[in-house]
């Protein structure tokens, strides 16, 4: 080999080494730039399309506009550090950003914020906190081609650590759009809705119109709904130390005074704020340790008095039986612990209880959503305080699944209650009720998840509730992912995304027949479409005064729809006690049937649409059909006076009587039950005479004024 060639080889090797050093130096400089490129909004790293991306070090500027909310108000809790990305889709797509992936083993407690706009003028578009396993995140949202979306992560829940990197995955799928846009919303922030816990919408003053209820330490704030959807605010100071509703809240008139009482469930126990007429409330905190999750009012022993129920997270469920009366006549029981207790969940992991009549026998059964491992439970009410776990027979005790709440309703309008076990971790399951009323054998539910839309719904949430949001006659479900799953009427559901929408307390907050959603201090008002509706308000006489546990059926060209009146639905929130039905384009309701917990049945034919129908228990029965076993009224029909005749061997102490018209208004009252009641000034028509006893229990009898 020549000397010149040897020199040439040596020069080339030296040059190659220099190039390698330069390349290495450039690579290191690029890596440093890349790793810092996403530290601020202005230097956000570009995501060109789907893939898995590594967040190496969390050391950038934290986002201050918080778009993720795990059910606790995180809006004022930014993290100390953050990382930023920007993504511009090339087509309209449904996008999923998730840290619930195998690359993160174990999962990391991440939080995602998705914005539109420009740095310095960002607007929340989507976000998530804790929807994935072990507090990881899953955000699902629809994007528009050519629109930049800024994505930020923060380390709020990582203990402030900078070096706890993680990976996230971005995927794109085709958008599934229902044939018709179901419903739209406008938003309004109500400044007076500013309590620590704004999680309850229900009628508080007996006018059957939904109000907004807020709870703070030592204060109950009621925003009473007035004409035109306006509100007037009244504060009720509460003395003593109360548990706060950190986990759930329920409402009902358990002392039968015409005002609504509330249950506040915390991690230590519960408190009852009991109304004393219309002027004040009294705190009752029994002091029993319960790691409360879902709380409910329900008449567990069907004596006409609302009892108080609480799921227990780490032990068997608990309840307080209400003996009636104006005093605190509550007795504590715990399933499988207290002698004589009903069997209402004998193990732990109880997160949400929903009372509904699954077997159509006229009493409320119990469905328990379970977390922490064990499968869900379906418990049948066999009467006389006997409850039987039929989870295995029904086939709903599937594993593995974790759910903090489940959506339950007649999704196919065939007259029985179906179950969607909505996952807080894992996958959703949709079960169709196969009730066969021709025999007494319990049939297993059918798993119809495949092809229903629930099999492809990756959004999970701790709270899931079902209502007919678009009034088309089929029950929809709102849960996680900033969307509503709209029922298509053929056992399938289609997702529609809404910016920032989330589960909240539901009711008609402007009295227009369409259901609105309370999120914090913001009301999402449904913009009415052309669908028709009816809502039904109840007043019990022999049953509990709210009609909780009643089954309401409506009939028309659509066939049949059913609702059960429930206090406490989903995991956390308390929603309206009015039963709401959409009927689509139908213009006639052939019949409304109310099956009361007492066994009484009211039937109203040819009911007008687009109205609130108020029904007093027994108001449609034949004159002599409402046999209350306590008293009778004579003469009946009557012109001038009616007399009260008490039955022999009376075991109660009657104290007062009131006469109601069929709109629920008290038109006469008396404390002297030994004298005839003068009805001469009443207009001709049908009335209910209701008698109260010393324990504040009510007994009714219908009469006719000629």
C-alpha positions, 0 to 999 in steps of 0.5 A: 500500500502506498504512503499516500493511500495510508495518509488518506485513510488516516485523514478519513478516520480522523475526519470520521471521529470528528464527525462522530463527536460533532454528531454526538454533540449535536444529538446531546444539544438537540436532546436538551432542546427537545427535553426543554421544548415542552416546558412552556406553552410557547415552546410546546412540543409538536405531536404530528399524529397518533403514537406513544410519547415519553414525558421524561422530566416534569420540570416546566411551567405548570398550567394555571387553567385547570380543565381536569376535575375528578369530582372534587373541585380542582379548579384552584389546585394547579401543580408545581410543574408541567409539560406542554404539547401541541397537536393539530389533526389533519381530519375530524376525529375522536381523539383519546389521550391516555396514560392508562397504558402498559408502558406506565407500569405501575400507573402514574397519578397524572392529570391532562388539560386540553385547550384551544386558543393561543398561549396567554388566551387559552380556553378549556376544551377537555381534560381528565383526572383519575378516570384510568386505573390507579388514578391515571388519566383518559381524555376522549374528545372530538377534534376539528381538522386544522385546529391546534389543540394545546395539551398540558400535563401537571404533577399536582398529584405526584407529590411535586416530583420532577423526575417521575416521568411517564408515557402517554398515548394519543389515538385517533378514531372515526367520529360516530355521529347520531343521525340528529343532534339530540340536544344543546346547552347554554351555560349560566353561572349563578353567583348565589350558588356558592356553598362548599357543596353544590350537589343537590337539586330538588324541591325544598318547599313543597311546590314540586318545582326544583330548587338548588341546595347548597351545604356549608359548615353550619349553613344550608343555602336554598336557591328557591326557583321562582317564575321564569327560572329566577332564584331567591336565596334563603340561608338556614343557620345550622348549630352544632358540628355536622358531617359534611357531604364529602361523599354524597347527599340525599333528600326527602321529607322523612318527618312529613312536615312538608319541607325537605330534609337532607342526609350528608354522608362523609368518611366518618359518618352521616348527619341529617339536617331535619326541617322544623316547618319552614323556618329552620333546620336541626342537625342530627348527627348520630355518631355511628362510624360509617365510611359513607359512600352513597346515601339514600332515603328509602322506606325499607320496611314499607311502613310509610316512613322514610328510612336512612341508608348509607353504603359502607366502604369497608364494612357491611352497609348501615341504615337507620329505621324511622319510627315516625313522628316529629322527634328523632325516632331513628334506630341504627342497624348494620347488616350482618352485625346488628341483631335483626338487621336486614341483609342489605350488603353484608361485605365491604366495598359498597359504593353506590346503592340504587333502590328500584323494583327489578322484578315488578312485584311492587316493592323496591329491590336493591342494586349495589355498585361495588369497588375494591374488588368484589362484584356488584350485588342485586338484592331482592326485596321479599317483603316483611324486611327480608332481602335475598342476594340474587346476584348469581341467579341474575348473572350480574356478579361479573369480575373483574370490574370496579364501579362506583355507580351504575346506570339503571333504567328501562333502556329498551322500554319493555317494562322492566329495569335494565342495568349498565354497570358503568366502570370506574376501572375496566370496561362497561357491561350492559345487561338486559332484564329478561323478566318473565311475569308468567312464572315465579322463577328468576331469569338471568339477565343477558349481557348485551354489551357487544355492539351496544356502544358501551363496548367501545366507550373508553371513558370511565367515571365514578359517577353515572346517571340516566335520564332522557336528556333529549326527550325522545322517549329513551333513557340516556346516560351521562358519565365520563369523557365530557359526553352523553351516551344517547340512547338510539332506541335499539339497545345501542348508544351513541356518544355526543361530546360537550365542552366541559360537561360533567355529571352533576345534580339534574332537574328542571331549573327553568321549568320548561320540561327539559332537564338541566345539569348543575355543575358547581355554580354553573347551570347547563340549561337544555335548549328545548327541541321539538320533542314533547314531555311530561313530568309527574310530581307525587304526594303520598298519604299512606305512603311516604310523602314524596312517593319515593319507591313509587312506580310510574308508568305512561302509555301512548303510541310508543307503548310503555315507559316506566320510572321509579322515584328514587332519592339518591342516584349515581354516586354523589349527587341528589337530583329531582324527585319529579319523574320526567318522561320525554315522549318524542313527537307524540301528542297524546298520553293515553294513560298515566299509572302510579303504583304507590308503595302502600299498594294503592294504584292511581290511574289518569286517562287522556293526560295533556302533554307538556305539563307537570302532572301532580298526583295525590295518593288515592285521588283517582280511586273510587269513593269507597276504595281508599280503605285506610283502616283508620277512619271513614268519612260521612256523608260521602258525597257531602254538601255542607259538612263531613264527619270523621268516624274512627274505626274500633280498636284504634291504635293511633292518637289522631291529632289533626286533619287537613283537606287537600284539593287534587292539586295538593293545596291545603284548603281546610285544616282543623285540630278538633276531630270531634266536630264536623268539618264545614266544607260549605265554601269549597267548590264542587269536586273531589278532595282528600281528607288526611289525618295526622297522628301523634307520630306524624303519620298520615292516613287519607280518605277521598270524598266528594263535595257536591 
